[in-house]
Amino acid sequence: MLAGIPKPKGVTPIEHLPTFYALGLSLAQGLLIGLERGWKEREQAEGARVAGIRTFGLIGLLGGVWGVLADELGVALLAVAFALIGLVLIAAHAVSQLREPRVGITGVVAGLLTFAFGAMATLGFGTIAAVGAVVTTLLLGAKPTLHAWVRRLEEPEFYATLKLLVISVVILPLLPNESFGPWEALNPYQIWWMVVLVAGISYVGYFAMKIVGERKGIVFTGLFAGLASSTAATVHFARLARSGQASGNILAAGILVASATMFPRVLVIAAVFSWSLTTALLWPMLAMMAVNYLAAAFFWHRSQPWPSRERARIANPFELKPALVFAALLTAIMLLSRALADRFGDAGIYLLAAFSGMADLAAITLSLVNMVDDPLRLSVAALAILIAAFVNALVKAGLALGIGGLWLGIRIGLATLLVILTGVTTWFLV
């Protein structure tokens, strides 16, 4: 300790270490955000930038210092400091406008966030502040990419995004998480969460396919189209086969890739609600997926590159009406599954699974996740989902035959029989 500087009574240097670490975090967050700001404006002359890496680092440290003071003297002091730093940043921005007019205020907002993150780091919210600083830096650096996405976003897709946010952020938290109705089979929160989950998967698949751009390969098209709807992808490819736009082998590969995507999608849906059901389905689903992909690879290697630049056209990523229809269908299947199980036992569940598989696997999978409270019911639920998968695969083979013609139907039919045989064998062996 330096001579002449008194040591505070009852306080050791070790006790100040957490404060020093917090201030270091405040400085580091400011330097991180300032690094992105300084790098983006690195071509400007020294002194021409309003704020760079040093300024943002100091803003973060300043926020940390004021956080420490506010912790001792009251949060009102921090509010005053935040207002003052805001006025300084706005004044600096106004001066820069006189020299080089620009509309954006991103730098001002980034400075305010840097100050806020610095203060949070010294007030016990270091982890949240660090995550916020990283996310802020990523958003600042992703400006070209984000603007390109906005330019490519079509009006129906924009409103689809808003609708997805409405059903997930607005409606879902308002629903009661309790069981109601006959056999206590209906849980409004779980039903709507399932709707959000399925809609979200289709939404992600739609935009993933769009980001790939104009057709860069049948594999990517089948993969992303199948994530949204393997049945819709089958109909699309079968129509192309009927019009003669591509060879039967490459279209068969597209259908099989889309169909293979169905199996991991079912596993993901099951894993969200029941890990035991996922474990029971894991090996049969993975085996059928592998056979599907191998068959697709076989037809792909026997085909010529697809000359068409047309993309698989999937419906809009989300519409409110189909979501409500799905909710109604899911509710009916839940009630029917309980009623048939109560009336006819396991045979009723299997019959319901077969009918449900003609449309989609999501509804029957989601309706059976609540029936896995004991090993016997788990086995019944897993087998019912497999039956639905078999029926769904046969339906797609029928669509390929009925729409695409005999040769496409034969290719998909043979592959489908091999997939079903693999699934049945794996189920009984595992």
C-alpha positions in Angstrom: 0.0 0.0 0.0 1.3 3.4 -1.0 2.5 5.7 1.8 0.1 8.5 2.8 -3.0 6.7 1.4 -5.1 5.4 4.3 -6.6 2.0 4.2 -10.4 1.8 4.7 -11.4 0.3 8.0 -12.7 -3.2 7.8 -12.1 -3.6 4.1 -9.4 -5.7 2.6 -8.2 -5.6 -1.1 -9.6 -9.2 -1.5 -13.1 -7.9 -0.8 -12.8 -5.5 -3.7 -12.0 -8.3 -6.2 -15.6 -8.9 -7.3 -16.0 -5.2 -8.0 -12.8 -5.2 -10.1 -14.0 -8.2 -12.0 -17.3 -6.6 -12.7 -15.7 -3.4 -13.9 -13.4 -5.5 -16.1 -16.5 -7.1 -17.6 -18.1 -3.7 -18.2 -14.9 -2.6 -20.0 -14.7 -5.8 -22.1 -18.3 -5.5 -23.2 -17.8 -2.0 -24.3 -14.6 -2.9 -26.2 -16.4 -5.8 -27.9 -19.2 -3.5 -29.2 -16.7 -0.8 -30.0 -14.6 -3.3 -32.0 -17.5 -3.8 -34.4 -18.3 -0.1 -34.6 -14.6 0.8 -35.2 -14.1 -2.0 -37.7 -17.1 -0.9 -39.7 -15.8 2.7 -39.9 -12.1 1.8 -40.1 -11.7 3.6 -43.5 -12.6 7.0 -41.9 -9.9 9.4 -40.9 -8.8 9.6 -37.3 -11.2 11.9 -35.4 -13.9 11.6 -38.0 -15.7 8.9 -36.1 -18.2 9.8 -33.4 -17.3 6.8 -31.4 -14.9 3.9 -31.9 -13.4 1.1 -29.9 -11.9 3.3 -27.2 -15.1 5.4 -26.8 -17.3 2.4 -26.5 -14.9 0.8 -24.1 -15.0 3.9 -21.9 -18.8 4.0 -22.1 -19.0 0.5 -20.8 -16.6 1.2 -18.0 -18.5 4.4 -17.2 -21.7 2.4 -16.9 -19.9 0.0 -14.5 -18.6 2.9 -12.4 -22.1 4.4 -12.1 -23.5 1.0 -11.3 -21.1 0.7 -8.4 -22.1 4.2 -7.2 -25.8 3.5 -7.6 -25.5 0.3 -5.6 -24.2 2.5 -2.7 -26.2 5.7 -3.2 -29.5 4.6 -4.9 -30.7 3.6 -8.3 -32.0 7.1 -9.0 -28.4 8.1 -9.5 -28.1 5.6 -12.2 -31.2 6.9 -14.0 -29.7 10.4 -14.0 -26.4 9.1 -15.4 -28.2 7.2 -18.1 -30.1 10.3 -19.1 -26.9 12.3 -19.2 -25.0 9.9 -21.3 -28.0 9.8 -23.6 -27.9 13.6 -24.0 -24.2 13.4 -24.8 -24.6 10.7 -27.4 -27.5 12.6 -29.0 -25.5 15.8 -29.1 -22.5 14.0 -30.7 -24.8 12.5 -33.3 -26.3 15.9 -34.1 -22.9 17.4 -34.6 -21.9 14.5 -36.9 -25.0 15.2 -39.0 -23.8 18.7 -39.8 -20.6 17.2 -41.3 -22.1 14.0 -42.9 -25.9 13.8 -42.9 -27.2 10.3 -42.0 -30.6 9.2 -40.8 -29.6 6.2 -38.7 -29.3 6.4 -34.9 -27.8 2.9 -34.5 -24.6 4.3 -32.9 -26.6 6.2 -30.3 -28.7 3.1 -29.4 -25.5 1.0 -29.3 -23.9 3.5 -26.9 -26.9 3.5 -24.6 -26.9 -0.3 -24.6 -23.2 -0.3 -23.8 -23.7 1.9 -20.8 -26.6 -0.2 -19.6 -24.7 -3.5 -20.0 -21.7 -1.9 -18.1 -24.0 -1.0 -15.2 -25.7 -4.4 -15.2 -22.3 -6.1 -14.9 -21.7 -4.4 -11.6 -25.2 -4.9 -10.3 -25.2 -8.7 -10.3 -26.4 -9.3 -13.8 -23.1 -10.0 -15.4 -24.1 -13.1 -17.4 -27.2 -11.4 -18.8 -25.1 -8.3 -19.7 -22.4 -10.4 -21.4 -25.0 -12.3 -23.5 -26.7 -8.9 -24.4 -23.4 -7.5 -25.5 -22.6 -10.4 -27.7 -26.1 -10.4 -29.3 -25.8 -6.6 -29.8 -22.5 -7.0 -31.6 -23.9 -9.8 -33.8 -26.9 -7.6 -34.8 -24.6 -4.7 -35.5 -22.3 -6.8 -37.7 -25.1 -8.5 -39.5 -26.5 -5.3 -41.0 -25.9 -6.3 -44.7 -27.4 -9.8 -44.2 -30.4 -8.5 -42.3 -31.1 -5.8 -44.9 -30.9 -8.4 -47.7 -33.4 -10.6 -45.9 -35.8 -7.7 -45.5 -35.5 -6.9 -49.2 -36.3 -10.5 -50.1 -39.2 -10.8 -47.6 -42.5 -10.8 -49.4 -45.7 -9.4 -47.9 -47.3 -12.8 -47.2 -44.2 -14.0 -45.5 -44.1 -10.8 -43.3 -47.6 -11.3 -42.2 -46.9 -15.0 -41.6 -44.1 -14.0 -39.3 -46.5 -11.8 -37.3 -49.1 -14.5 -37.1 -46.5 -17.0 -35.7 -45.6 -14.4 -33.1 -49.2 -13.9 -32.2 -49.9 -17.6 -31.5 -46.6 -18.1 -29.7 -45.9 -14.9 -27.8 -49.4 -13.5 -27.2 -51.9 -16.4 -27.1 -49.8 -19.3 -25.6 -49.0 -17.6 -22.3 -52.7 -16.8 -21.7 -53.9 -20.4 -21.9 -54.4 -22.5 -18.7 -52.0 -25.3 -18.2 -54.6 -27.7 -16.7 -56.4 -30.8 -17.9 -60.1 -30.5 -18.8 -62.9 -32.4 -20.5 -63.7 -36.1 -20.8 -61.0 -38.4 -19.3 -59.1 -35.1 -18.6 -57.6 -35.6 -22.0 -57.5 -31.9 -23.0 -54.9 -29.4 -21.9 -55.3 -26.1 -23.7 -51.8 -25.0 -23.1 -50.3 -28.2 -24.4 -52.6 -28.3 -27.4 -51.7 -24.8 -28.4 -48.0 -25.4 -27.7 -48.1 -28.3 -30.1 -49.7 -26.1 -32.7 -46.9 -23.6 -32.2 -44.3 -26.3 -32.5 -45.6 -27.8 -35.7 -46.2 -24.3 -37.2 -42.6 -23.3 -36.2 -41.1 -26.3 -37.8 -42.9 -25.6 -41.1 -42.0 -21.9 -40.8 -38.3 -22.7 -40.4 -38.4 -25.2 -43.2 -40.0 -22.8 -45.6 -37.4 -20.0 -45.1 -34.5 -22.5 -45.1 -35.7 -23.6 -48.5 -36.0 -20.0 -49.7 -32.5 -19.1 -48.4 -31.0 -21.8 -50.6 -32.3 -19.8 -53.5 -33.1 -21.0 -57.0 -32.7 -24.7 -57.3 -29.1 -25.6 -56.2 -29.8 -29.3 -56.0 -32.6 -31.8 -55.6 -31.3 -32.9 -52.3 -31.7 -29.5 -50.7 -35.1 -29.0 -52.2 -36.4 -32.3 -51.1 -34.9 -31.8 -47.6 -36.3 -28.4 -46.9 -39.7 -29.1 -48.7 -40.0 -32.3 -46.7 -39.4 -30.4 -43.5 -42.5 -28.3 -44.3 -44.6 -31.1 -45.7 -43.3 -34.3 -47.3 -46.8 -34.9 -48.8 -46.8 -31.5 -50.5 -43.3 -32.2 -51.8 -44.5 -35.6 -53.2 -47.4 -34.0 -55.0 -45.1 -31.3 -56.5 -42.5 -33.8 -57.8 -45.2 -36.1 -59.1 -46.7 -33.3 -61.1 -43.3 -32.5 -62.6 -43.0 -36.2 -63.6 -46.4 -36.1 -65.3 -45.4 -33.0 -67.2 -42.1 -34.5 -68.3 -39.9 -31.8 -66.8 -37.4 -34.2 -65.3 -36.4 -37.8 -65.3 -38.1 -40.3 -63.0 -35.0 -41.2 -61.1 -34.2 -37.6 -60.0 -37.8 -37.0 -59.0 -37.9 -40.3 -57.1 -34.8 -39.1 -55.2 -36.5 -35.8 -54.4 -39.6 -37.6 -53.0 -37.5 -40.0 -51.0 -35.4 -37.3 -49.5 -38.6 -35.4 -48.5 -40.1 -38.6 -47.0 -36.9 -39.3 -45.0 -37.2 -35.9 -43.4 -40.5 -37.0 -41.8 -38.8 -39.4 -39.4 -36.4 -37.0 -37.6 -39.3 -34.4 -37.5 -41.4 -37.0 -35.6 -38.5 -37.6 -33.2 -38.0 -33.9 -32.6 -41.7 -33.5 -31.8 -41.7 -36.5 -29.5 -38.5 -35.4 -27.7 -40.1 -32.0 -26.8 -42.8 -33.8 -24.7 -41.6 -37.3 -23.9 -38.0 -38.6 -23.9 -39.2 -42.1 -23.2 -41.3 -42.1 -26.3 -38.4 -40.8 -28.3 -36.2 -43.6 -27.0 -38.8 -46.2 -28.0 -39.1 -44.8 -31.5 -35.4 -43.9 -32.0 -34.0 -47.0 -33.7 -37.0 -47.9 -36.0 -37.2 -44.2 -37.1 -33.4 -43.9 -37.7 -33.4 -47.2 -39.7 -36.3 -46.1 -41.9 -34.7 -42.7 -42.4 -31.4 -44.4 -43.4 -33.1 -46.7 -45.9 -35.0 -43.8 -47.4 -31.8 -41.8 -47.9 -30.0 -44.8 -49.4 -32.8 -45.3 -51.9 -32.7 -41.6 -52.7 -28.9 -41.8 -53.2 -29.4 -44.8 -55.5 -31.8 -43.0 -57.8 -29.8 -39.7 -57.6 -26.7 -41.4 -58.9 -28.6 -43.0 -61.8 -30.1 -39.7 -62.9 -29.0 -36.7 -64.8 -28.9 -33.2 -63.2 -32.3 -31.5 -63.1 -32.4 -28.9 -65.8 -35.4 -27.0 -64.4 -34.8 -23.9 -62.2 -38.3 -24.1 -60.7 -38.5 -24.3 -57.0 -40.8 -26.6 -55.0 -43.6 -24.3 -54.2 -44.8 -24.8 -50.6 -47.7 -22.9 -49.2 -47.2 -19.8 -47.2 -45.1 -20.7 -44.1 -48.0 -20.1 -41.7 -51.7 -19.2 -41.9 -54.0 -18.8 -38.9 -56.9 -20.8 -40.4 -54.8 -24.0 -41.0 -53.4 -23.7 -37.4 -56.9 -23.6 -36.0 -57.9 -26.5 -38.1 -54.9 -28.4 -36.8 -55.9 -27.6 -33.3 -59.4 -28.9 -33.9 -58.0 -32.0 -35.5 -55.6 -32.5 -32.6 -58.3 -32.1 -30.0 -60.5 -34.6 -31.8 -57.7 -37.2 -32.1 -56.9 -36.7 -28.3 -60.5 -37.4 -27.4 -60.8 -40.3 -29.8 -57.6 -41.8 -28.6 -58.8 -41.8 -25.0 -62.3 -43.0 -26.0 -61.1 -45.8 -28.3 -58.5 -46.9 -25.7 -61.3 -47.0 -23.0 -63.7 -48.8 -25.3 -61.6 -51.1 -27.5 -58.2 -51.1 -25.8 -55.0 -51.0 -27.9 -56.8 -52.0 -31.1 -58.7 -48.7 -31.1 -55.5 -46.7 -30.8 -53.9 -48.6 -33.7 -57.0 -48.0 -35.9 -56.9 -44.3 -35.1 -53.2 -44.1 -35.9 -53.8 -45.7 -39.3 -56.5 -43.1 -40.2 -54.4 -40.3 -38.9 -51.3 -41.4 -40.9 -53.2 -40.8 -44.1 -52.9 -37.0 -43.5 -49.9 -36.3 -41.3 -47.9 -37.8 -38.4 -47.7 -34.7 -36.3 -51.2 -34.8 -34.9 -51.1 -38.5 -33.9 -47.6 -38.1 -32.4 -48.7 -35.1 -30.3 -51.9 -36.8 -29.2 -50.1 -39.9 -27.9 -47.4 -38.2 -25.9 -49.7 -38.1 -22.8 -50.2 -41.9 -23.0 -46.7 -42.9 -22.0 -47.1 -42.9 -18.2 -46.2 -46.6 -18.0 -44.2 -49.1 -20.1 -47.2 -50.8 -21.5 -48.8 -47.6 -22.7 -45.4 -46.5 -24.0 -45.2 -49.5 -26.2 -48.7 -49.0 -27.5 -48.1 -45.3 -28.3 -44.8 -46.1 -30.1 -46.3 -48.8 -32.2 -49.3 -46.6 -33.1 -46.9 -43.9 -34.4 -45.0 -46.4 -36.4 -48.3 -47.6 -38.0 -49.2 -44.0 -38.8 -45.7 -43.7 -40.5 -46.3 -46.8 -42.5 -49.7 -45.6 -43.7 -48.3 -42.2 -44.5 -45.5 -43.7 -46.6 -48.0 -45.8 -48.5 -50.2 -42.8 -49.2 -47.2 -41.0 -50.8 -46.4 -44.0 -52.9 -50.0 -43.9 -54.1 -49.7 -40.2 -54.9 -46.6 -40.9 -56.9 -48.3 -43.6 -58.8 -51.6 -41.8 -59.3 -50.1 -38.4 -60.3 -46.6 -39.1 -61.5 -47.4 -42.3 -63.5 -46.4 -45.9 -63.4 -42.7 -45.7 -63.5 -42.4 -43.1 -60.7 -45.0 -45.1 -58.7 -42.9 -48.3 -59.1 -39.8 -46.6 -57.9 -41.4 -45.0 -54.9 -43.5 -48.1 -54.2 -40.5 -50.5 -54.1 -38.5 -48.1 -51.8 -41.6 -47.7 -49.6 -42.0 -51.4 -49.1 -38.3 -51.7 -48.2 -38.7 -48.8 -45.7 -41.7 -50.5 -44.1 -40.0 -53.8 -43.9 -37.0 -52.2 -42.2 -39.2 -50.4 -39.7 -41.1 -53.6 -38.8 -38.0 -55.7 -38.5 -36.2 -53.0 -36.3 -39.2 -52.7 -34.1 -39.4 -56.4 -33.3 -35.6 -56.7 -32.9 -35.1 -53.6 -30.7 
